[in-house]
Amino acid sequence: MIRVDNLFKRYGSHEVLKGISFEVKKGTVYGFLGQNGTGKSTTMNILAGLINYNQGKVIINDLDMKLSRKKIIKQIGYLPEEPKFYPYMNAYEYLKFIGEISGLTRKEIYKKTGELLEKIKLKKDGKRKIGGYSRGMKQRLGLAAAVYNNPSILFLDEPSSALDPEGRRDILEIIQDLSDNNITVFLSTHILSDIERVSDEIAILDDGNIILQGSLDSLMSKYILPVYDIELESLNPQLESKLLTYQWVDKLKTDKNIMSIYVNDQEKAKDQLLKVIANSNIQVLSYNKRKSNLEDVFIRVVNKNEKL
């Protein structure tokens, strides 16, 4: 369990975290979302016991971070965005080293190392030097090291960034497996599709404030609104400007000749959208209404926050 109350962090006069509060239930995957520079990594480093904070309370497994940092660190695992290794070691040697400094017996190390390499799909490459591993292989090895001591809570900082689709899929499958085994996962990322796939609850951080939090299902049901994808013969800036004058239009995105229109009132959009486009004398090649996903929710709430 993680509980954060009114957490502040400043670097000089710059306030990075501005009194954030949230709670993470045991055995869940908690997705911590935000653009670069919003305070995600700072929050992660505070929760992992790596840096101090100016004000507030951090409680992990009923222990206060200010009073019991060493006890907390023994109960958690942490994977930074770019884990570092000894490149001359192989995976077996590295995990054996982790086991030795953790005080495990030779028999325990042998058993644990074999199980983890099997789980992260590195057993076949376990005797290759780590320096020759791909980014995805290093991330998987980093995960194995982070869970070696059977932590009850695992902190993951951008675990799938810069990975190819296959590497991302492997990492997400491991994260889901950890959650199924009652390990609490705190996942900080800007990749919204990853959060949507594995998270039970989410929080969105913007400019040092949490602007939205709750279960993924409840947030999707609350903020779910259609997006209209319209392929036009050609894009017209005047049409874009015209559409943005309507209160039922939240946002426009364009990609080549496709205009994506985010609406906040689907009845008015259904009634008026095609009429507005028809009056522009631009030919419509295709018209599609799709359901919103987490990216659409993120865009909507962050844009509203910018207007506050």
C-alpha positions in Angstrom: 0.0 0.0 0.0 1.2 3.5 -0.8 -0.3 6.7 0.6 0.9 10.2 -0.4 -0.6 13.2 1.4 0.0 16.9 0.4 3.5 16.2 -1.1 5.7 19.2 -2.0 9.1 19.2 -3.6 11.2 22.3 -4.5 14.5 22.8 -6.2 15.5 26.3 -5.0 12.6 28.6 -6.0 11.2 26.1 -8.5 8.3 24.1 -7.1 8.1 20.7 -8.9 5.4 19.1 -6.8 2.6 21.3 -5.5 0.8 19.3 -2.8 -0.1 16.1 -4.6 -2.1 13.3 -2.8 -3.0 9.8 -3.9 -3.4 6.2 -2.6 -2.3 3.0 -4.3 -4.1 -0.2 -3.2 -2.2 -3.5 -2.6 -1.8 -5.7 -5.6 -2.9 -3.1 -8.2 -1.1 -1.6 -11.2 -1.2 2.2 -10.7 -0.5 4.2 -13.8 1.2 7.6 -13.2 0.8 9.7 -16.3 2.2 13.0 -17.4 4.2 14.8 -20.1 7.9 15.2 -19.7 8.8 17.8 -17.0 5.5 17.5 -15.0 7.1 15.9 -12.0 6.7 12.1 -12.7 10.3 11.1 -12.1 10.6 13.4 -9.1 7.6 11.6 -7.5 9.1 8.2 -8.4 12.5 9.0 -6.9 10.8 10.2 -3.7 8.7 7.0 -3.4 11.8 4.9 -4.0 13.6 6.7 -1.2 16.2 8.2 -3.5 15.6 11.9 -2.8 14.0 13.9 0.0 10.9 16.0 -0.1 10.1 19.4 1.5 6.6 18.8 2.9 3.9 16.2 3.2 3.7 12.5 4.1 4.7 9.3 2.3 3.5 6.1 3.8 4.5 2.8 2.3 3.3 -0.5 3.9 2.3 1.5 7.0 5.8 2.9 7.4 6.6 6.6 7.3 9.3 7.4 4.7 10.9 10.1 7.0 11.2 7.7 9.9 11.7 4.3 8.3 13.5 4.8 4.9 15.8 1.8 5.3 13.0 -0.5 6.2 10.9 0.7 3.2 13.8 0.3 0.8 14.1 -3.4 1.8 10.5 -4.0 0.8 10.5 -2.3 -2.6 12.0 -2.9 -6.1 12.9 -0.1 -8.5 13.6 -0.1 -12.2 15.0 3.3 -13.5 14.3 4.3 -17.1 17.8 3.3 -18.2 19.1 0.5 -15.9 22.9 0.2 -15.7 24.9 -3.0 -15.7 28.4 -4.3 -15.8 28.7 -4.9 -19.5 31.4 -7.6 -19.1 29.0 -9.8 -17.0 26.4 -12.1 -18.4 22.9 -12.3 -17.1 23.6 -15.4 -14.9 26.6 -13.6 -13.3 24.7 -10.4 -12.7 21.8 -12.0 -11.0 24.1 -14.2 -9.0 25.8 -11.0 -7.9 22.5 -9.6 -6.9 21.7 -12.7 -4.9 25.1 -12.7 -3.1 24.8 -9.1 -1.9 21.3 -9.9 -0.8 22.6 -12.6 1.5 20.9 -15.6 -0.3 22.5 -19.1 -0.1 24.1 -20.6 -3.2 21.1 -23.0 -3.6 18.6 -20.2 -3.3 20.6 -18.1 -5.9 20.8 -20.9 -8.4 17.0 -21.6 -8.1 15.9 -17.9 -8.1 18.2 -17.0 -11.0 17.0 -19.8 -13.2 13.3 -19.0 -12.5 13.7 -15.3 -13.3 15.6 -15.8 -16.5 12.9 -18.2 -17.6 10.2 -15.7 -16.7 11.9 -12.8 -18.6 12.7 -15.0 -21.6 16.5 -14.6 -21.3 17.5 -18.1 -20.3 18.7 -18.9 -23.9 20.8 -15.7 -23.9 21.8 -15.9 -20.2 25.5 -16.5 -20.9 25.9 -13.7 -23.4 27.6 -10.6 -22.2 25.2 -7.9 -21.2 27.1 -5.3 -23.2 25.7 -7.0 -26.3 22.1 -7.0 -25.2 19.4 -5.0 -26.9 17.5 -2.2 -25.0 14.6 -4.6 -24.5 16.8 -7.4 -23.1 18.4 -4.9 -20.7 15.0 -3.7 -19.5 13.9 -7.3 -18.9 17.1 -8.1 -17.0 16.5 -4.9 -15.0 13.0 -6.1 -14.1 14.5 -9.4 -12.9 17.0 -7.6 -10.7 14.2 -5.3 -9.3 12.1 -8.3 -8.2 15.0 -10.5 -7.1 14.2 -9.9 -3.4 10.5 -10.5 -3.7 9.4 -6.9 -3.1 5.8 -6.2 -2.2 5.9 -2.9 -4.3 7.7 -2.3 -7.6 8.4 1.1 -9.0 8.9 1.3 -12.8 10.1 4.5 -14.4 9.3 4.5 -18.2 9.9 0.7 -18.5 8.9 0.5 -22.1 10.0 3.8 -23.6 12.3 3.5 -26.7 11.4 -0.2 -27.1 10.1 -1.8 -30.3 6.5 -3.2 -30.2 7.7 -6.7 -29.4 9.9 -5.4 -26.5 7.0 -3.4 -25.1 4.7 -6.4 -25.3 7.2 -8.5 -23.3 7.5 -5.9 -20.6 3.8 -5.4 -20.3 3.2 -9.1 -20.0 5.7 -9.3 -17.2 4.0 -6.4 -15.4 0.6 -8.1 -15.7 2.1 -11.3 -14.3 3.6 -9.4 -11.3 0.2 -7.9 -10.6 -1.5 -11.3 -10.8 1.0 -12.4 -8.1 -0.2 -9.6 -5.7 2.8 -7.3 -6.3 1.8 -3.7 -6.3 3.2 -1.9 -9.4 3.6 1.9 -9.6 4.1 2.6 -13.3 5.3 6.0 -14.4 5.1 6.6 -18.2 4.0 8.9 -21.0 2.9 5.9 -23.2 -0.8 6.0 -22.8 -1.6 2.8 -24.6 0.6 0.9 -22.1 -1.3 2.3 -19.2 -4.6 1.5 -20.8 -3.5 -2.1 -21.2 -2.3 -3.0 -17.7 -3.4 -0.4 -15.2 -6.2 -0.7 -12.7 -6.1 2.9 -11.5 -4.4 6.0 -12.9 -3.4 9.6 -12.0 -2.6 12.3 -14.4 0.0 14.8 -13.3 0.3 18.2 -14.9 2.6 21.1 -13.8 3.1 19.5 -10.4 -0.6 18.9 -9.7 -2.7 15.8 -10.0 -5.6 16.9 -12.2 -7.4 13.5 -12.5 -7.3 10.2 -10.7 -9.4 7.1 -10.2 -10.1 3.7 -11.6 -9.5 3.4 -15.3 -13.0 2.0 -15.9 -14.7 4.9 -14.0 -12.6 7.6 -15.8 -13.2 6.1 -19.2 -17.0 5.9 -18.6 -17.1 9.5 -17.3 -14.9 11.1 -20.0 -15.8 8.8 -22.9 -17.0 10.8 -25.8 -16.7 10.1 -29.5 -14.1 11.4 -31.9 -15.0 12.0 -35.5 -12.3 11.1 -38.0 -13.2 12.8 -41.4 -11.0 12.3 -44.5 -11.3 15.3 -46.7 -10.3 15.9 -50.3 -8.0 18.7 -48.9 -7.6 20.4 -45.5 -8.8 23.9 -45.2 -7.5 26.2 -42.4 -10.7 28.3 -42.6 -12.8 25.2 -41.9 -10.6 24.3 -38.9 -11.1 27.9 -37.6 -14.8 27.7 -38.2 -15.2 24.4 -36.3 -13.3 25.7 -33.3 -15.9 28.5 -32.8 -18.5 25.9 -31.9 -18.8 25.2 -28.2 -19.4 21.5 -28.8 -15.9 21.1 -30.4 -13.2 20.5 -27.8 -10.1 20.1 -30.0 -9.0 19.4 -33.6 -6.1 17.3 -34.8 -5.0 16.9 -38.4 -2.9 14.2 -40.1 -2.5 14.6 -43.8 -6.0 14.9 -45.1 -7.7 13.4 -42.0 -9.3 15.8 -39.5 -10.0 14.3 -36.0 -12.7 16.3 -34.2 -13.0 15.8 -30.4 -16.5 16.8 -29.2 -18.1 17.4 -25.8 -21.7 17.1 -27.0 -22.3 14.3 -29.4 -26.0 15.1 -30.0 -25.0 18.6 -31.4 -22.1 17.1 -33.2 -24.3 14.5 -34.9 -26.7 17.2 -35.9 -24.3 20.0 -37.1 -20.9 18.6 -38.0 -21.6 17.4 -41.5 -23.7 20.5 -42.2 -20.7 22.7 -41.3 -18.4 20.7 -43.5 -20.9 20.6 -46.4 -21.1 24.4 -46.3 -17.3 24.6 -46.8 -17.7 23.0 -50.2 -14.9 20.5 -49.4 -15.5 16.9 -50.6 -15.8 14.3 -47.8 -14.0 11.1 -48.7 -14.7 9.1 -45.5 -16.5 9.7 -42.2 -15.9 7.6 -39.1 -17.0 7.9 -35.4 -14.7 6.1 -33.0 -14.8 5.7 -29.3 -12.4 7.6 -27.2 -9.4 6.0 -25.7 -7.1 7.0 -22.8 -5.2 9.4 -25.1 -8.4 11.3 -25.9 -9.2 11.5 -22.1 -5.7 12.7 -21.4 -5.9 15.4 -24.1 -9.3 16.6 -22.9 -8.4 17.0 -19.2 -4.9 18.5 -19.8 -6.4 21.0 -22.2 -9.0 22.0 -19.6 -6.3 22.3 -17.0 -4.4 24.7 -19.2 -7.4 27.0 -19.2 -7.7 27.2 -15.4 
